[in-house]
Amino acid sequence: MSPKIARQIIQIGLVVSANWQVALPVRADNLPADADIPEEVLRAEIITEARSPIDGKPLSAADFAELVVTTRLQLERDNASVAINNPKIKETLFLLRLRGFLRSVGVPIR
């Protein structure tokens, strides 16, 4: 069989299979029922009350958000002061940043 005939057979097969997709669309039986709640919606539950990770007391959502922000800021401040005072940590951070930059440029580093 010549390559030209083989190419034409493949093209005909592709056209026929594309037409079957148009002629036989997805049936409504295969779709989930209207009463079903999508899993994405079920996972997106809004939490309106929480407990403090420090002492376990109940907190409102606003108090919990404030606690998270203040804790994060305090950790960043503490980490920055440790890094400023320790030259070994400064050197390690510099090397990690350099390694990340070289990887982003495309230099293979293990």
Chimera marker file (.cmm) of the C-alpha trace (Angstrom):
<marker_set name="trace">
<marker id="1" x="0.000" y="0.000" z="0.000" r="1" g="1" b="0" radius="0.5"/>
<marker id="2" x="1.412" y="3.374" z="-0.926" r="1" g="1" b="0" radius="0.5"/>
<marker id="3" x="1.888" y="6.085" z="1.690" r="1" g="1" b="0" radius="0.5"/>
<marker id="4" x="-0.589" y="8.342" z="-0.140" r="1" g="1" b="0" radius="0.5"/>
<marker id="5" x="-3.386" y="5.768" z="0.133" r="1" g="1" b="0" radius="0.5"/>
<marker id="6" x="-2.567" y="5.084" z="3.785" r="1" g="1" b="0" radius="0.5"/>
<marker id="7" x="-2.732" y="8.818" z="4.536" r="1" g="1" b="0" radius="0.5"/>
<marker id="8" x="-6.122" y="9.088" z="2.810" r="1" g="1" b="0" radius="0.5"/>
<marker id="9" x="-7.495" y="6.132" z="4.804" r="1" g="1" b="0" radius="0.5"/>
<marker id="10" x="-6.378" y="7.764" z="8.057" r="1" g="1" b="0" radius="0.5"/>
<marker id="11" x="-7.937" y="11.088" z="7.037" r="1" g="1" b="0" radius="0.5"/>
<marker id="12" x="-11.235" y="9.378" z="6.194" r="1" g="1" b="0" radius="0.5"/>
<marker id="13" x="-11.193" y="7.602" z="9.560" r="1" g="1" b="0" radius="0.5"/>
<marker id="14" x="-10.630" y="10.881" z="11.385" r="1" g="1" b="0" radius="0.5"/>
<marker id="15" x="-13.472" y="12.598" z="9.515" r="1" g="1" b="0" radius="0.5"/>
<marker id="16" x="-15.860" y="9.704" z="10.220" r="1" g="1" b="0" radius="0.5"/>
<marker id="17" x="-14.979" y="9.610" z="13.936" r="1" g="1" b="0" radius="0.5"/>
<marker id="18" x="-15.389" y="13.399" z="14.210" r="1" g="1" b="0" radius="0.5"/>
<marker id="19" x="-18.828" y="13.156" z="12.580" r="1" g="1" b="0" radius="0.5"/>
<marker id="20" x="-19.907" y="10.446" z="15.050" r="1" g="1" b="0" radius="0.5"/>
<marker id="21" x="-19.058" y="12.799" z="17.927" r="1" g="1" b="0" radius="0.5"/>
<marker id="22" x="-21.375" y="15.418" z="16.428" r="1" g="1" b="0" radius="0.5"/>
<marker id="23" x="-24.114" y="12.941" z="15.510" r="1" g="1" b="0" radius="0.5"/>
<marker id="24" x="-24.146" y="11.219" z="18.932" r="1" g="1" b="0" radius="0.5"/>
<marker id="25" x="-23.853" y="13.926" z="21.608" r="1" g="1" b="0" radius="0.5"/>
<marker id="26" x="-23.835" y="13.143" z="25.329" r="1" g="1" b="0" radius="0.5"/>
<marker id="27" x="-27.265" y="12.060" z="26.491" r="1" g="1" b="0" radius="0.5"/>
<marker id="28" x="-28.973" y="13.740" z="29.429" r="1" g="1" b="0" radius="0.5"/>
<marker id="29" x="-29.261" y="10.355" z="31.180" r="1" g="1" b="0" radius="0.5"/>
<marker id="30" x="-25.511" y="10.436" z="31.804" r="1" g="1" b="0" radius="0.5"/>
<marker id="31" x="-25.600" y="13.789" z="33.608" r="1" g="1" b="0" radius="0.5"/>
<marker id="32" x="-26.037" y="13.944" z="37.400" r="1" g="1" b="0" radius="0.5"/>
<marker id="33" x="-29.512" y="14.601" z="38.768" r="1" g="1" b="0" radius="0.5"/>
<marker id="34" x="-30.520" y="18.182" z="39.570" r="1" g="1" b="0" radius="0.5"/>
<marker id="35" x="-30.999" y="17.288" z="43.233" r="1" g="1" b="0" radius="0.5"/>
<marker id="36" x="-27.347" y="16.259" z="43.612" r="1" g="1" b="0" radius="0.5"/>
<marker id="37" x="-25.184" y="18.932" z="45.242" r="1" g="1" b="0" radius="0.5"/>
<marker id="38" x="-21.770" y="19.115" z="43.554" r="1" g="1" b="0" radius="0.5"/>
<marker id="39" x="-18.842" y="18.008" z="45.694" r="1" g="1" b="0" radius="0.5"/>
<marker id="40" x="-17.106" y="21.348" z="45.152" r="1" g="1" b="0" radius="0.5"/>
<marker id="41" x="-20.034" y="23.115" z="46.821" r="1" g="1" b="0" radius="0.5"/>
<marker id="42" x="-20.065" y="20.671" z="49.725" r="1" g="1" b="0" radius="0.5"/>
<marker id="43" x="-16.338" y="21.200" z="50.317" r="1" g="1" b="0" radius="0.5"/>
<marker id="44" x="-16.687" y="24.998" z="50.341" r="1" g="1" b="0" radius="0.5"/>
<marker id="45" x="-18.460" y="25.068" z="53.710" r="1" g="1" b="0" radius="0.5"/>
<marker id="46" x="-18.039" y="28.376" z="55.511" r="1" g="1" b="0" radius="0.5"/>
<marker id="47" x="-16.754" y="27.954" z="59.040" r="1" g="1" b="0" radius="0.5"/>
<marker id="48" x="-18.354" y="30.522" z="61.339" r="1" g="1" b="0" radius="0.5"/>
<marker id="49" x="-16.879" y="29.372" z="64.646" r="1" g="1" b="0" radius="0.5"/>
<marker id="50" x="-13.467" y="28.067" z="65.547" r="1" g="1" b="0" radius="0.5"/>
<marker id="51" x="-11.269" y="27.213" z="68.518" r="1" g="1" b="0" radius="0.5"/>
<marker id="52" x="-8.092" y="28.948" z="69.502" r="1" g="1" b="0" radius="0.5"/>
<marker id="53" x="-4.993" y="26.863" z="68.714" r="1" g="1" b="0" radius="0.5"/>
<marker id="54" x="-3.355" y="28.378" z="71.792" r="1" g="1" b="0" radius="0.5"/>
<marker id="55" x="-5.805" y="27.534" z="74.578" r="1" g="1" b="0" radius="0.5"/>
<marker id="56" x="-8.761" y="25.818" z="72.849" r="1" g="1" b="0" radius="0.5"/>
<marker id="57" x="-11.338" y="28.488" z="73.722" r="1" g="1" b="0" radius="0.5"/>
<marker id="58" x="-14.176" y="29.083" z="71.237" r="1" g="1" b="0" radius="0.5"/>
<marker id="59" x="-13.610" y="32.052" z="68.920" r="1" g="1" b="0" radius="0.5"/>
<marker id="60" x="-15.739" y="33.856" z="66.380" r="1" g="1" b="0" radius="0.5"/>
<marker id="61" x="-14.605" y="33.869" z="62.754" r="1" g="1" b="0" radius="0.5"/>
<marker id="62" x="-13.370" y="37.478" z="63.035" r="1" g="1" b="0" radius="0.5"/>
<marker id="63" x="-11.393" y="36.746" z="66.218" r="1" g="1" b="0" radius="0.5"/>
<marker id="64" x="-9.849" y="33.634" z="64.639" r="1" g="1" b="0" radius="0.5"/>
<marker id="65" x="-8.818" y="35.572" z="61.508" r="1" g="1" b="0" radius="0.5"/>
<marker id="66" x="-7.263" y="38.273" z="63.681" r="1" g="1" b="0" radius="0.5"/>
<marker id="67" x="-5.388" y="35.662" z="65.718" r="1" g="1" b="0" radius="0.5"/>
<marker id="68" x="-4.032" y="34.039" z="62.545" r="1" g="1" b="0" radius="0.5"/>
<marker id="69" x="-2.819" y="37.377" z="61.165" r="1" g="1" b="0" radius="0.5"/>
<marker id="70" x="-1.150" y="38.468" z="64.404" r="1" g="1" b="0" radius="0.5"/>
<marker id="71" x="0.500" y="35.060" z="64.840" r="1" g="1" b="0" radius="0.5"/>
<marker id="72" x="1.801" y="35.124" z="61.264" r="1" g="1" b="0" radius="0.5"/>
<marker id="73" x="3.192" y="38.653" z="61.675" r="1" g="1" b="0" radius="0.5"/>
<marker id="74" x="4.858" y="37.707" z="64.959" r="1" g="1" b="0" radius="0.5"/>
<marker id="75" x="6.479" y="34.627" z="63.379" r="1" g="1" b="0" radius="0.5"/>
<marker id="76" x="7.759" y="36.668" z="60.427" r="1" g="1" b="0" radius="0.5"/>
<marker id="77" x="9.187" y="39.280" z="62.802" r="1" g="1" b="0" radius="0.5"/>
<marker id="78" x="10.876" y="36.606" z="64.952" r="1" g="1" b="0" radius="0.5"/>
<marker id="79" x="12.315" y="34.805" z="61.918" r="1" g="1" b="0" radius="0.5"/>
<marker id="80" x="13.642" y="38.069" z="60.477" r="1" g="1" b="0" radius="0.5"/>
<marker id="81" x="15.400" y="38.968" z="63.725" r="1" g="1" b="0" radius="0.5"/>
<marker id="82" x="16.999" y="35.504" z="63.952" r="1" g="1" b="0" radius="0.5"/>
<marker id="83" x="18.183" y="35.691" z="60.334" r="1" g="1" b="0" radius="0.5"/>
<marker id="84" x="19.680" y="39.152" z="60.864" r="1" g="1" b="0" radius="0.5"/>
<marker id="85" x="21.676" y="38.043" z="63.891" r="1" g="1" b="0" radius="0.5"/>
<marker id="86" x="22.987" y="34.724" z="62.547" r="1" g="1" b="0" radius="0.5"/>
<marker id="87" x="25.453" y="34.931" z="59.619" r="1" g="1" b="0" radius="0.5"/>
<marker id="88" x="25.185" y="31.173" z="58.921" r="1" g="1" b="0" radius="0.5"/>
<marker id="89" x="21.434" y="31.518" z="58.321" r="1" g="1" b="0" radius="0.5"/>
<marker id="90" x="22.035" y="34.573" z="56.128" r="1" g="1" b="0" radius="0.5"/>
<marker id="91" x="24.496" y="32.601" z="54.016" r="1" g="1" b="0" radius="0.5"/>
<marker id="92" x="22.117" y="29.632" z="53.717" r="1" g="1" b="0" radius="0.5"/>
<marker id="93" x="19.238" y="31.894" z="52.655" r="1" g="1" b="0" radius="0.5"/>
<marker id="94" x="21.460" y="33.571" z="50.069" r="1" g="1" b="0" radius="0.5"/>
<marker id="95" x="22.528" y="30.202" z="48.646" r="1" g="1" b="0" radius="0.5"/>
<marker id="96" x="18.924" y="28.951" z="48.520" r="1" g="1" b="0" radius="0.5"/>
<marker id="97" x="17.807" y="32.096" z="46.692" r="1" g="1" b="0" radius="0.5"/>
<marker id="98" x="20.738" y="31.790" z="44.276" r="1" g="1" b="0" radius="0.5"/>
<marker id="99" x="19.885" y="28.141" z="43.651" r="1" g="1" b="0" radius="0.5"/>
<marker id="100" x="16.226" y="29.040" z="42.962" r="1" g="1" b="0" radius="0.5"/>
<marker id="101" x="17.290" y="31.762" z="40.534" r="1" g="1" b="0" radius="0.5"/>
<marker id="102" x="19.682" y="29.475" z="38.676" r="1" g="1" b="0" radius="0.5"/>
<marker id="103" x="16.992" y="26.784" z="38.404" r="1" g="1" b="0" radius="0.5"/>
<marker id="104" x="14.498" y="29.312" z="37.012" r="1" g="1" b="0" radius="0.5"/>
<marker id="105" x="17.056" y="30.354" z="34.376" r="1" g="1" b="0" radius="0.5"/>
<marker id="106" x="17.547" y="26.718" z="33.404" r="1" g="1" b="0" radius="0.5"/>
<marker id="107" x="20.852" y="25.749" z="34.972" r="1" g="1" b="0" radius="0.5"/>
<marker id="108" x="20.614" y="22.086" z="36.077" r="1" g="1" b="0" radius="0.5"/>
<marker id="109" x="21.366" y="21.896" z="39.815" r="1" g="1" b="0" radius="0.5"/>
<marker id="110" x="20.892" y="18.908" z="42.072" r="1" g="1" b="0" radius="0.5"/>
<link id1="1" id2="2" r="1" g="1" b="0" radius="0.2"/>
<link id1="2" id2="3" r="1" g="1" b="0" radius="0.2"/>
<link id1="3" id2="4" r="1" g="1" b="0" radius="0.2"/>
<link id1="4" id2="5" r="1" g="1" b="0" radius="0.2"/>
<link id1="5" id2="6" r="1" g="1" b="0" radius="0.2"/>
<link id1="6" id2="7" r="1" g="1" b="0" radius="0.2"/>
<link id1="7" id2="8" r="1" g="1" b="0" radius="0.2"/>
<link id1="8" id2="9" r="1" g="1" b="0" radius="0.2"/>
<link id1="9" id2="10" r="1" g="1" b="0" radius="0.2"/>
<link id1="10" id2="11" r="1" g="1" b="0" radius="0.2"/>
<link id1="11" id2="12" r="1" g="1" b="0" radius="0.2"/>
<link id1="12" id2="13" r="1" g="1" b="0" radius="0.2"/>
<link id1="13" id2="14" r="1" g="1" b="0" radius="0.2"/>
<link id1="14" id2="15" r="1" g="1" b="0" radius="0.2"/>
<link id1="15" id2="16" r="1" g="1" b="0" radius="0.2"/>
<link id1="16" id2="17" r="1" g="1" b="0" radius="0.2"/>
<link id1="17" id2="18" r="1" g="1" b="0" radius="0.2"/>
<link id1="18" id2="19" r="1" g="1" b="0" radius="0.2"/>
<link id1="19" id2="20" r="1" g="1" b="0" radius="0.2"/>
<link id1="20" id2="21" r="1" g="1" b="0" radius="0.2"/>
<link id1="21" id2="22" r="1" g="1" b="0" radius="0.2"/>
<link id1="22" id2="23" r="1" g="1" b="0" radius="0.2"/>
<link id1="23" id2="24" r="1" g="1" b="0" radius="0.2"/>
<link id1="24" id2="25" r="1" g="1" b="0" radius="0.2"/>
<link id1="25" id2="26" r="1" g="1" b="0" radius="0.2"/>
<link id1="26" id2="27" r="1" g="1" b="0" radius="0.2"/>
<link id1="27" id2="28" r="1" g="1" b="0" radius="0.2"/>
<link id1="28" id2="29" r="1" g="1" b="0" radius="0.2"/>
<link id1="29" id2="30" r="1" g="1" b="0" radius="0.2"/>
<link id1="30" id2="31" r="1" g="1" b="0" radius="0.2"/>
<link id1="31" id2="32" r="1" g="1" b="0" radius="0.2"/>
<link id1="32" id2="33" r="1" g="1" b="0" radius="0.2"/>
<link id1="33" id2="34" r="1" g="1" b="0" radius="0.2"/>
<link id1="34" id2="35" r="1" g="1" b="0" radius="0.2"/>
<link id1="35" id2="36" r="1" g="1" b="0" radius="0.2"/>
<link id1="36" id2="37" r="1" g="1" b="0" radius="0.2"/>
<link id1="37" id2="38" r="1" g="1" b="0" radius="0.2"/>
<link id1="38" id2="39" r="1" g="1" b="0" radius="0.2"/>
<link id1="39" id2="40" r="1" g="1" b="0" radius="0.2"/>
<link id1="40" id2="41" r="1" g="1" b="0" radius="0.2"/>
<link id1="41" id2="42" r="1" g="1" b="0" radius="0.2"/>
<link id1="42" id2="43" r="1" g="1" b="0" radius="0.2"/>
<link id1="43" id2="44" r="1" g="1" b="0" radius="0.2"/>
<link id1="44" id2="45" r="1" g="1" b="0" radius="0.2"/>
<link id1="45" id2="46" r="1" g="1" b="0" radius="0.2"/>
<link id1="46" id2="47" r="1" g="1" b="0" radius="0.2"/>
<link id1="47" id2="48" r="1" g="1" b="0" radius="0.2"/>
<link id1="48" id2="49" r="1" g="1" b="0" radius="0.2"/>
<link id1="49" id2="50" r="1" g="1" b="0" radius="0.2"/>
<link id1="50" id2="51" r="1" g="1" b="0" radius="0.2"/>
<link id1="51" id2="52" r="1" g="1" b="0" radius="0.2"/>
<link id1="52" id2="53" r="1" g="1" b="0" radius="0.2"/>
<link id1="53" id2="54" r="1" g="1" b="0" radius="0.2"/>
<link id1="54" id2="55" r="1" g="1" b="0" radius="0.2"/>
<link id1="55" id2="56" r="1" g="1" b="0" radius="0.2"/>
<link id1="56" id2="57" r="1" g="1" b="0" radius="0.2"/>
<link id1="57" id2="58" r="1" g="1" b="0" radius="0.2"/>
<link id1="58" id2="59" r="1" g="1" b="0" radius="0.2"/>
<link id1="59" id2="60" r="1" g="1" b="0" radius="0.2"/>
<link id1="60" id2="61" r="1" g="1" b="0" radius="0.2"/>
<link id1="61" id2="62" r="1" g="1" b="0" radius="0.2"/>
<link id1="62" id2="63" r="1" g="1" b="0" radius="0.2"/>
<link id1="63" id2="64" r="1" g="1" b="0" radius="0.2"/>
<link id1="64" id2="65" r="1" g="1" b="0" radius="0.2"/>
<link id1="65" id2="66" r="1" g="1" b="0" radius="0.2"/>
<link id1="66" id2="67" r="1" g="1" b="0" radius="0.2"/>
<link id1="67" id2="68" r="1" g="1" b="0" radius="0.2"/>
<link id1="68" id2="69" r="1" g="1" b="0" radius="0.2"/>
<link id1="69" id2="70" r="1" g="1" b="0" radius="0.2"/>
<link id1="70" id2="71" r="1" g="1" b="0" radius="0.2"/>
<link id1="71" id2="72" r="1" g="1" b="0" radius="0.2"/>
<link id1="72" id2="73" r="1" g="1" b="0" radius="0.2"/>
<link id1="73" id2="74" r="1" g="1" b="0" radius="0.2"/>
<link id1="74" id2="75" r="1" g="1" b="0" radius="0.2"/>
<link id1="75" id2="76" r="1" g="1" b="0" radius="0.2"/>
<link id1="76" id2="77" r="1" g="1" b="0" radius="0.2"/>
<link id1="77" id2="78" r="1" g="1" b="0" radius="0.2"/>
<link id1="78" id2="79" r="1" g="1" b="0" radius="0.2"/>
<link id1="79" id2="80" r="1" g="1" b="0" radius="0.2"/>
<link id1="80" id2="81" r="1" g="1" b="0" radius="0.2"/>
<link id1="81" id2="82" r="1" g="1" b="0" radius="0.2"/>
<link id1="82" id2="83" r="1" g="1" b="0" radius="0.2"/>
<link id1="83" id2="84" r="1" g="1" b="0" radius="0.2"/>
<link id1="84" id2="85" r="1" g="1" b="0" radius="0.2"/>
<link id1="85" id2="86" r="1" g="1" b="0" radius="0.2"/>
<link id1="86" id2="87" r="1" g="1" b="0" radius="0.2"/>
<link id1="87" id2="88" r="1" g="1" b="0" radius="0.2"/>
<link id1="88" id2="89" r="1" g="1" b="0" radius="0.2"/>
<link id1="89" id2="90" r="1" g="1" b="0" radius="0.2"/>
<link id1="90" id2="91" r="1" g="1" b="0" radius="0.2"/>
<link id1="91" id2="92" r="1" g="1" b="0" radius="0.2"/>
<link id1="92" id2="93" r="1" g="1" b="0" radius="0.2"/>
<link id1="93" id2="94" r="1" g="1" b="0" radius="0.2"/>
<link id1="94" id2="95" r="1" g="1" b="0" radius="0.2"/>
<link id1="95" id2="96" r="1" g="1" b="0" radius="0.2"/>
<link id1="96" id2="97" r="1" g="1" b="0" radius="0.2"/>
<link id1="97" id2="98" r="1" g="1" b="0" radius="0.2"/>
<link id1="98" id2="99" r="1" g="1" b="0" radius="0.2"/>
<link id1="99" id2="100" r="1" g="1" b="0" radius="0.2"/>
<link id1="100" id2="101" r="1" g="1" b="0" radius="0.2"/>
<link id1="101" id2="102" r="1" g="1" b="0" radius="0.2"/>
<link id1="102" id2="103" r="1" g="1" b="0" radius="0.2"/>
<link id1="103" id2="104" r="1" g="1" b="0" radius="0.2"/>
<link id1="104" id2="105" r="1" g="1" b="0" radius="0.2"/>
<link id1="105" id2="106" r="1" g="1" b="0" radius="0.2"/>
<link id1="106" id2="107" r="1" g="1" b="0" radius="0.2"/>
<link id1="107" id2="108" r="1" g="1" b="0" radius="0.2"/>
<link id1="108" id2="109" r="1" g="1" b="0" radius="0.2"/>
<link id1="109" id2="110" r="1" g="1" b="0" radius="0.2"/>
</marker_set>
